[in-house]
Amino acid sequence: MLKDAEPIRLNLFSVEGICLLGYLSRKPRNERLMKGRFTERIQMSTSAAPTPPRSPSPDRALAVRRSSMTSYRAGPALGLPSSITAMAAETVEGSPILPAEIMEIVVEFTLQSHRADATSSRLFALIAPLTLASSQLRLLAFRRFLRHIILSDTEFSGNNSQWNRFFRLLDSLDERTNGECFTWVRSLRAPSKTLMGRFHSAQLAALTYLEELFVDLASEGFTTQKHFLKLINNASPKLTVLALTSLPCIDIPLLRLIATAFPCLLDLYLSCTERLEFHCWSCYEESLGRTIHSPIPGIFSDSRGMAIVFAKILKPLAHLAHLHLGIYLSDEMLIQYHIDHAEGEERHPFGPELCTLCDEVADEVQLRELTAALEFAQSLKALRTVGFSSFFADIPEYSLTYRHKPDPNGPQNETTIHVLRENGRIRVRRTPWTL
């Protein structure tokens, strides 16, 4: 009967689809009873003429009542139409359990289609129905959901922060998974003030298989950055990607801690220049005082000397392939000179990158960037790209380290230097090498 029926089109992300996934993911307690109740439902819905009533025996009446009660739980309680129930009956006869690989693909597709622009609290609303379908589907959904955690400081505050809610969820899964749930977390993205607090360093240390850590330090200052260093020192030494944005400064203690604590790093992205506010001159000048954005010549005499010092500290990172330092290699006074231009009679753009007066130093700055990249490449043997913040980037480029495209509405102030190692020689240039 079912083979001649029209094919059933079912949206797996609808209520009926989730209920069916949950039903097919759990093993029936009595396969014979399930087969009987589904067959009875099919016969009831497809019989051409009603059968004449007859007086059932006491034993048969009891069996019918049990069958109807079980049928009621399987059908209306799950909200499944008769066509889906019939399809499930046909599945029961063969293999009643939907393969876990198929369910995992469904869950992963659901999360990936919304992960780009959603925090974990919003993503949880998508998988919540799946966690209620069955115990197997619940653990599978949580395993995929917890793989990438994205926290925000705008949705919760105080003791009810997302960080605390996240760990309460892990604690609830701890007994059922024998502690394995903490190893599911592989990527964490959060603002620094969400992670800062009592016991939070110990919580970060519990994520023993964490591979990627992205932290925005926009709320930190020169003093509180030191407290944050104590926090990330507890992160997993298995980290392969570390991105710290909106840093007050990139200094020697920060680099030394990273080189010591995370020997497996492949991608390192450190940046200060996000703190500069380009939307108004008064805000721009104020943000300059809260950020060490240009270490030349105030801290280092030239770009080569800076690169030699930094590369020596980072040398323990034997596998580092992509390095980005979000600082300007132009002179610190370049921005002040540009502000003086803006206060003159002739109007000029907000940033030096489009200013005809500032453009006179573009060639010198680009040469500094190439020189620094070459010094880094000579010390770090696995290095393939080196990036800097720059007012004179030739073209907007993708950041290989932070895995994001620069904001088309914001300033395009990043440049990437590509490294080629061939025949014992090291060469650097701004465009990718083709072999």
C-alpha positions in Angstrom: 0.0 0.0 0.0 2.8 2.4 0.9 4.7 1.7 -2.3 1.9 3.0 -4.5 1.4 6.2 -2.4 2.8 9.6 -3.4 6.2 10.4 -2.0 6.2 12.2 1.3 8.0 15.6 1.4 9.0 16.4 4.9 10.9 19.5 6.2 13.4 18.2 8.7 13.5 21.6 10.4 9.8 21.7 11.0 8.1 20.5 14.2 7.0 17.3 12.5 10.5 16.7 11.1 12.2 17.1 14.5 9.6 14.8 16.1 10.3 12.2 13.5 14.0 12.5 14.0 13.6 12.1 17.7 11.3 9.1 17.2 13.7 7.3 14.8 16.7 8.0 16.9 15.5 5.9 19.9 15.4 2.2 19.9 11.9 0.8 20.5 11.4 -1.2 23.7 9.2 -3.8 22.0 9.7 -3.9 18.3 7.0 -6.4 17.8 4.5 -4.3 19.6 5.5 -1.2 17.6 5.2 -3.1 14.4 1.7 -4.2 15.4 0.5 -0.8 16.4 1.7 0.8 13.2 0.2 -1.9 11.1 -3.1 -1.5 12.9 -3.0 2.3 12.3 -2.3 1.7 8.6 -5.2 -0.8 8.3 -7.5 1.6 10.1 -6.7 4.5 7.8 -6.6 2.5 4.5 -9.4 -0.1 4.8 -12.1 0.3 2.1 -15.0 -0.8 4.2 -15.6 -1.1 8.0 -15.6 -4.6 9.5 -18.8 -5.6 11.3 -18.5 -5.3 15.1 -18.2 -8.4 17.3 -18.0 -9.1 20.9 -14.3 -9.3 21.9 -13.1 -11.8 24.5 -11.8 -10.3 27.7 -8.2 -11.1 26.7 -8.6 -9.5 23.3 -10.3 -6.4 24.8 -7.3 -5.9 27.1 -4.9 -6.3 24.2 -6.8 -3.8 22.2 -6.8 -1.3 25.0 -3.0 -1.6 25.4 -2.5 -1.3 21.7 -4.7 1.8 21.5 -2.9 3.4 24.4 0.5 2.8 22.9 -0.7 4.0 19.5 -1.9 7.2 21.1 1.5 7.9 22.6 3.3 7.3 19.4 1.1 9.3 17.1 -0.8 12.3 18.5 1.7 12.9 21.3 4.4 13.5 18.8 2.1 15.4 16.5 2.8 13.2 13.5 0.2 12.9 10.6 -0.9 9.5 9.5 1.3 9.6 6.4 4.5 10.1 8.5 3.4 7.4 10.9 3.0 5.0 8.0 6.4 5.9 6.7 7.9 5.3 10.2 6.1 1.9 10.2 7.9 0.9 7.0 11.2 2.0 8.6 10.6 -0.1 11.7 10.3 -3.3 9.7 13.8 -2.8 8.4 16.1 -0.6 10.5 14.2 1.4 13.2 17.2 3.6 14.1 18.2 6.5 12.0 22.0 6.5 11.6 23.7 8.9 13.9 25.8 10.3 11.0 22.6 11.5 9.2 21.3 13.2 12.4 24.7 14.8 12.9 24.7 16.3 9.4 21.2 17.7 10.0 22.3 19.4 13.3 25.6 20.7 11.9 23.8 22.2 8.8 21.3 23.9 11.1 24.0 25.5 13.2 26.3 26.4 10.2 23.4 28.2 8.4 23.0 30.6 11.4 26.4 30.7 13.0 27.8 33.6 11.0 25.6 36.3 12.6 24.4 34.7 15.9 25.7 34.2 19.4 25.6 30.8 21.1 22.5 31.9 23.2 20.6 32.4 20.0 21.9 29.3 18.3 20.7 27.3 21.4 17.1 28.3 20.5 17.6 26.4 17.2 18.7 23.1 18.7 16.4 23.2 21.8 13.7 21.1 20.2 16.3 18.5 19.2 17.5 18.2 22.7 14.0 17.2 23.8 13.4 14.6 21.1 15.5 11.8 22.5 18.5 11.2 24.7 20.7 10.2 21.8 19.7 13.2 19.7 20.2 15.4 22.8 23.9 14.4 23.3 24.5 14.6 19.5 23.0 18.1 19.3 25.0 19.4 22.3 28.2 17.9 21.0 27.9 19.9 17.7 26.6 23.0 19.5 29.4 23.2 22.0 32.1 22.8 19.4 32.0 26.6 18.6 31.0 29.0 21.5 30.3 32.6 20.8 29.6 34.8 23.8 28.5 38.5 23.9 28.5 41.0 26.7 25.3 42.7 25.7 22.7 39.9 26.3 23.4 39.1 30.0 25.2 40.8 32.8 26.3 40.2 36.4 26.1 36.8 37.9 23.8 35.7 35.1 26.4 36.1 32.4 26.6 33.9 29.4 29.9 32.5 30.6 28.3 31.3 33.8 25.3 29.9 32.0 27.6 28.1 29.6 29.4 26.4 32.4 26.2 25.5 34.2 25.2 23.7 31.0 28.5 21.8 30.9 28.1 20.8 34.6 24.7 19.4 33.8 26.2 17.2 31.1 29.2 16.2 33.1 27.8 13.2 34.9 26.0 11.8 31.7 29.2 12.1 29.6 31.8 11.2 32.3 33.4 14.7 31.8 33.7 14.2 28.1 31.5 17.3 27.4 34.4 19.6 28.3 36.4 18.2 25.5 33.7 19.0 23.0 34.5 22.8 23.1 37.1 23.5 20.4 36.6 27.2 19.6 35.7 30.2 21.9 35.0 33.8 20.9 34.1 36.3 23.6 34.8 39.8 24.9 37.4 40.0 27.7 35.0 41.3 30.4 32.8 38.2 29.8 35.7 36.0 30.8 37.1 38.1 33.6 35.9 37.3 37.1 36.3 35.1 40.1 37.0 31.4 39.3 36.8 32.1 35.5 40.5 31.3 35.0 39.9 27.8 36.4 36.9 27.5 34.1 38.9 28.3 31.1 41.5 25.7 32.1 38.7 23.1 32.1 38.4 23.3 28.3 41.4 21.0 27.8 40.8 20.5 24.0 40.3 24.2 23.1 42.0 24.9 19.8 40.9 28.4 18.8 40.5 31.4 21.1 39.2 34.9 20.0 39.0 37.7 22.6 38.1 41.3 22.1 39.8 43.6 24.7 38.0 46.8 23.9 37.0 47.3 27.5 40.5 46.8 28.9 43.2 49.4 29.7 46.9 49.3 30.2 46.6 48.1 33.8 43.7 45.6 33.3 45.5 44.0 30.3 48.0 42.6 32.8 45.2 40.8 34.7 43.9 39.4 31.4 47.3 37.9 30.7 46.9 35.8 33.9 43.6 34.6 32.6 44.7 33.4 29.2 47.8 31.8 30.8 45.3 29.1 32.0 44.0 28.3 28.5 44.8 25.0 26.8 48.4 24.7 25.5 46.9 22.9 22.5 45.7 26.2 21.0 46.5 26.5 17.3 44.7 29.8 16.7 44.9 32.9 19.0 43.3 36.2 18.2 43.4 39.2 20.6 41.9 42.3 19.2 41.5 45.9 20.5 44.6 45.5 22.7 45.8 48.6 24.5 49.4 47.6 23.5 51.4 44.8 22.0 54.5 44.6 24.3 57.2 42.2 25.3 55.4 40.6 28.3 52.4 39.7 26.1 54.5 38.1 23.4 56.7 36.2 26.0 53.6 34.8 27.6 52.1 33.6 24.3 55.4 32.0 23.2 55.7 30.1 26.4 52.1 29.1 27.0 51.0 28.1 23.4 53.8 26.2 21.6 51.4 24.7 19.1 50.2 28.0 17.6 49.7 28.1 13.8 47.9 31.5 13.5 48.6 34.4 15.8 46.6 37.7 15.4 47.3 40.6 17.8 45.9 44.0 17.1 45.6 47.4 18.7 44.3 49.7 15.9 40.6 48.7 16.3 40.6 51.0 19.3 41.1 54.1 17.2 37.7 55.8 16.6 37.7 57.3 13.1 34.1 58.6 13.1 35.0 62.0 14.7 38.1 64.0 15.3 37.6 64.5 19.1 36.9 60.8 19.6 39.9 60.0 17.4 42.3 62.1 19.4 41.0 60.7 22.7 41.4 57.1 21.5 45.0 57.8 20.5 45.9 58.4 24.1 44.5 55.0 25.2 46.4 52.9 22.6 50.1 52.4 21.7 49.3 52.2 18.0 52.8 53.2 16.6 55.9 52.0 18.5 58.2 53.8 16.1 60.2 55.9 17.1 59.0 56.1 20.7 59.7 52.5 21.7 61.8 51.2 18.8 64.1 53.3 16.6 63.1 51.5 13.4 61.0 48.6 12.1 64.0 46.3 11.7 65.0 46.6 15.4 61.4 46.0 16.5 61.1 42.9 14.3 64.4 41.5 15.6 63.2 41.8 19.2 59.7 40.4 18.6 61.0 37.5 16.4 63.5 36.5 19.1 60.7 36.3 21.7 58.4 34.3 19.4 61.0 31.9 18.2 59.6 29.0 20.4 56.6 29.0 18.1 58.2 26.6 15.7 54.9 25.9 13.8 53.7 29.5 13.4 52.6 30.0 9.8 50.5 33.3 10.0 51.4 36.3 12.1 49.5 39.6 12.3 50.6 42.6 14.4 47.9 45.3 14.3 50.3 48.2 14.8 51.4 51.0 12.4 55.0 51.0 11.3 54.7 54.6 10.3 56.0 57.3 12.7 53.8 57.9 15.7 53.5 61.6 14.8 52.1 60.8 11.3 48.5 60.8 12.7 49.2 64.1 14.6 50.5 65.7 11.4 47.3 64.5 9.6 45.1 66.0 12.3 47.0 69.3 11.8 46.1 69.0 8.1 42.5 68.6 8.9 42.4 71.7 11.1 43.7 73.9 8.2 41.7 75.8 5.7 41.7 73.0 3.1 39.5 70.0 4.0 41.2 66.5 4.0 39.9 63.0 4.7 39.6 61.5 8.2 42.6 59.1 7.8 46.1 59.5 6.4 45.4 56.8 3.8 43.6 59.2 1.4 45.5 62.4 2.3 47.7 63.8 -0.4 50.1 65.4 2.1 50.5 62.2 4.1 50.9 60.1 1.0 54.4 61.4 0.6 55.6 59.0 3.2 53.8 55.9 1.8 56.8 54.5 0.0 58.9 54.7 3.1 56.3 53.0 5.3 55.8 50.2 2.8 59.6 49.6 2.8 59.5 49.3 6.6 56.8 46.7 6.4 58.8 44.6 3.9 61.9 44.9 6.0 60.1 43.8 9.2 58.5 40.9 7.5 61.8 39.7 6.2 63.3 39.7 9.7 60.3 37.7 11.0 60.7 35.2 8.2 64.4 34.6 8.9 63.7 33.8 12.6 60.4 31.9 12.3 61.1 29.1 9.9 57.5 28.0 9.3 56.2 31.6 8.7 54.2 32.1 5.4 52.5 35.5 5.9 53.1 38.6 8.1 50.5 41.3 8.5 50.5 44.8 9.9 48.1 47.6 10.3 48.8 50.2 7.6 47.4 53.5 6.3 49.0 52.7 2.9 47.8 49.2 2.0 47.7 48.7 -1.7 44.5 46.7 -1.8 42.0 45.4 0.8 43.1 41.8 1.7 41.7 38.9 3.6 43.2 38.2 6.9 44.4 34.6 6.9 44.8 34.5 10.7 41.6 36.0 11.9 39.5 34.5 9.1 37.4 37.5 8.3 37.1 40.0 5.5 37.7 43.6 6.5 34.6 45.7 7.0 33.7 47.3 3.6 32.3 50.3 5.5 35.3 50.8 7.7 38.9 51.8 7.1 40.9 49.2 5.0 44.1 49.5 7.0 45.6 46.1 6.9 48.4 44.8 4.7 49.8 41.3 4.3 53.3 40.3 3.3 53.7 36.9 1.7 56.9 34.8 2.3 58.5 32.5 -0.3 61.3 30.1 0.7 63.1 28.7 -2.4 66.7 27.4 -3.0 67.9 28.6 0.5 66.6 32.1 -0.1 63.7 34.1 1.5 61.7 36.5 -0.5 58.8 38.7 0.6 56.2 40.7 -1.3 52.7 42.1 -1.0 51.0 39.8 -3.5 50.7 36.0 -3.1 53.4 33.9 -4.6 52.5 31.4 -7.4 54.6 28.3 -7.7 
